[in-house]
Amino acid sequence: MNRGNEFRLRRVALCSVSCLLSFLTVGLSLAEEQTSTVSQIVKAYQRSVVMVQTLDETGNVISFGSGFFVSSSGIIATNLHVLMGGGEEVTVKLPDGEDVPAELIDLDVGNDVATIKVEGEEFPAVQLTPTDSVEVGEKVLAIGHPLGFEHTVSEGLVSAVRHEADQVVIQITAPMSPGNSGGPLFNMNGEVIGINTATILEGQNLNFAIPVRYLRPLIHDDPNPNLEDLIAEAVVGNLDEVVFVTATGTKYHRRQCQFLSESAIPIAKGAAIKNGYSPCAICNP
């Protein structure tokens, strides 16, 4: 082999080593970004997830959803629609099974987010992501109470980040069912990036979460001084929503509900609640 060929071979070999080191560096940085396993996140934060319930005048549970502690002082994040099930009182079922009353602290009507608070201290709070960055394709983990099956875990991917007017919504493939609404959506660093909010029944695993950017302003210990006006805004916003009430008078349904019968009649949601109808669990996950 002449010296020219030997030099070229050495240069190719050095380039190969350099490329390999670059590949390994990228791999290591990705590994550092995802430092937790699903089981580790569940063990660390499962007890941070609670069941949020609305009760009627006699104390019976008429609707429920999920929530999670965002402060050790007892502040819980959830969806606004979880609290508007037509009940007279909101309670929280803690992981140990105890039911405790909750006080409304703040709400964001447009983004369907609310915070409530229970008395106590040293509650197991989650960690919110410090940034608003969400990567399409990243792995995510949801914890909630679908159909009343408490602390159910599901995993999936961020399939899209949707921008609707001034609102941002995270589309995910982590399976969800009625009861998941208000629960936390974790990234693989164990940080909450969103609040699980909705699923499209007609689709195949089309689920959505609200980014925590809309939650941060609602985390404070004292009730918002404008709370009454905000509640009035939320109620008025729901009065015009057309729902369907079954002939038995026991449930109201949104138009797309898979259990909507031909005998259903249209009625305003506010009127349905006023007359004692209970929310359809399928339509209010």
Backbone torsions as a table, in degrees:
resi	resn	phi	psi	omega
1	MET	NA	131.3	179.3
2	ASN	-81.7	168.2	-172.0
3	ARG	-67.9	-30.4	178.4
4	GLY	-64.7	-44.8	179.5
5	ASN	-65.3	-40.3	-179.4
6	GLU	-61.7	-39.8	180.0
7	PHE	-65.2	-41.8	-179.9
8	ARG	-65.0	-39.2	179.8
9	LEU	-65.2	-42.3	178.2
10	ARG	-62.0	-41.2	-179.3
11	ARG	-65.4	-41.3	177.1
12	VAL	-62.4	-43.0	-179.4
13	ALA	-63.3	-43.8	179.1
14	LEU	-64.1	-38.8	178.2
15	CYS	-63.7	-40.5	-179.7
16	SER	-63.6	-44.1	178.3
17	VAL	-62.4	-41.9	179.8
18	SER	-62.3	-43.7	179.2
19	CYS	-63.5	-40.5	179.3
20	LEU	-63.2	-43.5	178.7
21	LEU	-63.2	-38.9	177.9
22	SER	-62.8	-42.6	179.5
23	PHE	-62.6	-43.9	179.8
24	LEU	-65.0	-37.2	178.8
25	THR	-62.9	-43.5	177.6
26	VAL	-62.1	-43.7	179.6
27	GLY	-62.0	-40.7	179.4
28	LEU	-66.5	-39.7	-179.5
29	SER	-66.3	-37.0	176.6
30	LEU	-66.5	-39.4	179.2
31	ALA	-64.6	-36.5	179.5
32	GLU	-67.8	-31.2	-179.6
33	GLU	-69.5	-32.9	-179.1
34	GLN	-111.2	87.9	-171.5
35	THR	-96.2	-9.0	-175.4
36	SER	-118.0	151.9	172.6
37	THR	-95.5	167.0	178.7
38	VAL	-58.5	-46.2	-177.7
39	SER	-63.6	-35.3	179.0
40	GLN	-66.4	-41.6	179.5
41	ILE	-66.2	-42.6	179.6
42	VAL	-61.9	-46.1	179.8
43	LYS	-62.2	-35.9	-176.4
44	ALA	-76.1	-33.9	-168.8
45	TYR	-127.4	3.6	-179.2
46	GLN	-59.0	-37.7	-178.8
47	ARG	-77.0	-4.5	175.2
48	SER	-82.5	-14.0	-176.0
49	VAL	-95.9	130.0	-176.7
50	VAL	-124.5	168.1	173.7
51	MET	-100.8	127.5	178.2
52	VAL	-101.9	126.5	-173.4
53	GLN	-124.3	146.7	169.3
54	THR	-110.9	138.8	-175.6
55	LEU	-116.9	150.2	174.5
56	ASP	-85.5	-172.9	-175.2
57	GLU	-63.8	-25.2	-178.9
58	THR	-94.1	2.1	178.2
59	GLY	90.8	7.7	178.5
60	ASN	-84.0	140.8	177.9
61	VAL	-72.3	124.5	179.5
62	ILE	-112.0	-17.1	174.3
63	SER	-158.9	158.7	179.8
64	PHE	-153.4	161.9	176.2
65	GLY	-157.3	-160.9	-177.8
66	SER	-113.8	165.0	175.1
67	GLY	-159.8	172.1	-179.6
68	PHE	-152.8	144.7	-179.4
69	PHE	-69.4	127.5	175.5
70	VAL	-111.6	0.3	178.3
71	SER	-151.3	142.7	178.0
72	SER	-67.6	-14.0	179.8
73	SER	-81.6	0.1	175.0
74	GLY	107.0	9.7	178.3
75	ILE	-79.6	131.3	-176.2
76	ILE	-122.1	134.9	175.3
77	ALA	-96.4	144.6	176.9
78	THR	-159.4	-175.6	173.4
79	ASN	-89.2	146.4	177.3
80	LEU	-61.8	-38.8	-176.7
81	HIS	-67.2	-20.7	175.2
82	VAL	-65.9	-34.4	-177.8
83	LEU	-82.6	-16.3	-174.5
84	MET	-103.7	45.2	179.7
85	GLY	-84.8	7.9	178.6
86	GLY	92.1	5.1	-177.9
87	GLY	-82.8	166.6	179.6
88	GLU	-92.4	-18.4	-174.3
89	GLU	-146.8	149.1	176.4
90	VAL	-113.9	129.3	175.5
91	THR	-127.1	163.7	178.7
92	VAL	-122.7	129.6	174.5
93	LYS	-95.0	111.3	-178.6
94	LEU	-74.4	161.7	-179.2
95	PRO	-56.8	-25.4	178.7
96	ASP	-83.4	2.1	177.4
97	GLY	95.6	-7.3	-178.6
98	GLU	-76.2	135.0	175.1
99	ASP	-97.5	126.5	-178.8
100	VAL	-130.1	146.9	178.8
101	PRO	-69.5	151.6	-179.6
102	ALA	-126.4	146.2	179.2
103	GLU	-109.9	133.9	177.0
104	LEU	-70.8	130.0	-178.0
105	ILE	-104.6	-48.9	-178.0
106	ASP	-162.2	163.6	-180.0
107	LEU	-154.0	156.7	176.6
108	ASP	-127.1	102.0	-174.1
109	VAL	-61.1	-47.1	-174.7
110	GLY	-64.3	-29.6	-176.5
111	ASN	-108.0	5.8	175.0
112	ASP	58.5	43.6	-179.4
113	VAL	-124.8	144.0	178.0
114	ALA	-149.2	157.8	172.2
115	THR	-124.6	141.9	176.0
116	ILE	-128.8	168.9	-177.2
117	LYS	-140.4	140.7	174.0
118	VAL	-115.6	154.2	-179.7
119	GLU	-73.7	141.0	178.6
120	GLY	138.3	-173.7	179.8
121	GLU	-153.4	167.2	179.5
122	GLU	60.0	39.5	174.4
123	PHE	-77.5	150.9	-177.4
124	PRO	-78.1	95.0	-176.1
125	ALA	-85.4	150.4	175.7
126	VAL	-81.1	173.1	173.3
127	GLN	-107.2	122.8	175.9
128	LEU	-82.8	144.5	177.6
129	THR	-60.8	136.1	-177.8
130	PRO	-76.3	-9.7	-178.7
131	THR	-123.6	171.5	175.8
132	ASP	-100.9	10.4	-176.9
133	SER	-78.8	123.8	175.2
134	VAL	-129.3	124.8	-175.8
135	GLU	-98.1	128.0	173.9
136	VAL	-63.4	129.7	-178.4
137	GLY	100.9	-12.9	-179.7
138	GLU	-74.0	149.7	-178.5
139	LYS	-77.8	139.8	-179.6
140	VAL	-135.1	163.0	-175.0
141	LEU	-137.3	130.2	179.3
142	ALA	-114.7	140.7	175.0
143	ILE	-128.1	132.3	-179.5
144	GLY	-169.5	-162.3	-174.9
145	HIS	-126.3	61.9	-177.9
146	PRO	-62.3	126.4	179.1
147	LEU	54.7	24.1	178.1
148	GLY	88.7	-1.8	176.1
149	PHE	-79.7	98.3	-168.6
150	GLU	-65.9	143.0	175.5
151	HIS	53.8	46.0	175.0
152	THR	-80.9	136.9	-177.1
153	VAL	-110.5	134.4	173.6
154	SER	-139.3	151.8	-179.6
155	GLU	-129.0	159.9	179.7
156	GLY	-173.9	-154.9	-178.4
157	LEU	-126.9	157.7	167.6
158	VAL	-77.2	112.0	-176.6
159	SER	-91.2	-19.5	176.8
160	ALA	-170.6	158.6	170.1
161	VAL	-119.8	109.8	-173.1
162	ARG	-93.8	137.4	176.3
163	HIS	-113.9	109.8	179.1
164	GLU	-114.9	107.3	-176.0
165	ALA	56.0	-119.0	179.8
166	ASP	-95.8	4.4	-175.4
167	GLN	-105.9	144.5	175.4
168	VAL	-113.9	134.5	179.6
169	VAL	-129.8	138.2	178.5
170	ILE	-96.0	120.6	175.7
171	GLN	-93.3	131.5	-174.4
172	ILE	-133.3	161.5	177.1
173	THR	-103.9	-2.3	175.8
174	ALA	-61.9	120.0	-175.2
175	PRO	-60.3	140.1	177.8
176	MET	-138.3	154.9	178.9
177	SER	-140.8	169.8	175.2
178	PRO	-51.1	130.4	-175.5
179	GLY	110.1	-19.3	177.5
180	ASN	-77.6	-24.2	-175.5
181	SER	-56.1	133.9	179.9
182	GLY	94.3	-8.3	-179.3
183	GLY	-82.0	165.7	-176.9
184	PRO	-83.7	147.5	172.0
185	LEU	-113.1	115.3	-176.0
186	PHE	-97.8	148.1	163.3
187	ASN	-90.5	-179.4	-175.0
188	MET	-83.9	7.9	168.4
189	ASN	-95.1	1.5	-178.4
190	GLY	79.9	19.7	179.2
191	GLU	-104.6	141.9	177.1
192	VAL	-80.8	124.0	179.7
193	ILE	-107.1	-12.3	-177.9
194	GLY	-165.8	171.7	176.6
195	ILE	-113.1	119.0	-179.7
196	ASN	-62.9	129.4	-167.0
197	THR	-127.4	-43.3	-171.2
198	ALA	-153.8	159.4	172.9
199	THR	-138.0	147.3	178.5
200	ILE	-96.7	112.7	-174.3
201	LEU	-64.4	-33.6	-176.8
202	GLU	-76.4	-14.9	-176.4
203	GLY	-93.4	-177.8	176.7
204	GLN	-109.8	96.1	176.7
205	ASN	60.1	48.9	175.9
206	LEU	-104.2	103.6	-173.9
207	ASN	-126.8	156.8	-172.0
208	PHE	-139.4	149.6	177.8
209	ALA	-135.0	149.9	177.2
210	ILE	-93.2	127.3	-180.0
211	PRO	-60.1	150.9	-177.8
212	VAL	-69.9	-8.9	176.3
213	ARG	-58.6	-30.0	179.6
214	TYR	-83.4	-14.6	-179.2
215	LEU	-86.9	-38.0	-172.1
216	ARG	-50.5	-44.8	-178.1
217	PRO	-65.9	-14.5	-176.4
218	LEU	-93.9	0.1	-176.9
219	ILE	-93.6	98.5	175.4
220	HIS	-157.1	159.8	-172.0
221	ASP	-78.8	-32.5	-176.1
222	ASP	-100.0	144.1	179.7
223	PRO	-58.0	144.1	176.4
224	ASN	-59.0	127.8	-179.2
225	PRO	-62.1	-19.3	179.3
226	ASN	-99.1	21.0	-172.6
227	LEU	-60.2	-41.0	-178.5
228	GLU	-61.9	-40.8	178.3
229	ASP	-66.7	-39.0	179.7
230	LEU	-66.2	-39.7	178.1
231	ILE	-64.6	-43.2	178.3
232	ALA	-60.4	-39.9	178.0
233	GLU	-63.2	-41.7	179.9
234	ALA	-65.3	-41.8	-179.6
235	VAL	-66.6	-46.7	179.9
236	VAL	-61.1	-38.1	179.7
237	GLY	-63.5	-25.9	-178.8
238	ASN	-91.6	-15.0	-176.1
239	LEU	-65.4	-32.4	-177.0
240	ASP	-87.1	-4.9	-179.2
241	GLU	-74.0	124.0	-178.7
242	VAL	-82.3	127.2	176.7
243	VAL	-126.1	176.5	-179.2
244	PHE	-125.0	132.0	-178.2
245	VAL	-109.4	131.6	-179.4
246	THR	-69.7	158.3	-178.3
247	ALA	-62.4	-24.5	-179.6
248	THR	-74.7	-15.6	178.4
249	GLY	73.4	24.1	-177.4
250	THR	-106.3	-22.5	-176.8
251	LYS	-141.3	153.0	167.5
252	TYR	-115.8	152.6	-172.3
253	HIS	-134.4	145.3	169.1
254	ARG	-74.6	162.1	-173.6
255	ARG	-57.5	-37.2	-173.0
256	GLN	-87.2	5.6	-176.2
257	CYS	-60.4	133.2	-177.8
258	GLN	-70.5	-15.2	179.4
259	PHE	-102.0	12.5	179.8
260	LEU	-68.6	123.2	-178.5
261	SER	-92.7	162.5	-179.7
262	GLU	-67.7	-19.6	-177.6
263	SER	-85.2	0.3	-177.8
264	ALA	-68.3	148.7	178.2
265	ILE	-120.7	147.0	-179.6
266	PRO	-76.7	143.0	176.9
267	ILE	-158.0	150.3	178.4
268	ALA	-67.8	144.9	-177.4
269	LYS	-60.8	-41.6	179.7
270	GLY	-59.8	-41.1	178.8
271	ALA	-67.0	-36.4	179.1
272	ALA	-62.3	-45.5	179.6
273	ILE	-65.2	-43.0	-178.8
274	LYS	-59.7	-33.6	-178.2
275	ASN	-92.4	10.4	171.2
276	GLY	87.8	13.3	177.9
277	TYR	-74.8	145.4	-179.5
278	SER	-95.3	150.2	179.6
279	PRO	-66.6	145.9	174.1
280	CYS	-74.6	121.8	-176.6
281	ALA	-66.2	-28.3	179.9
282	ILE	-69.3	-37.4	-176.0
283	CYS	-88.0	-11.5	-179.0
284	ASN	-124.4	69.0	-174.6
285	PRO	-65.6	NA	NA
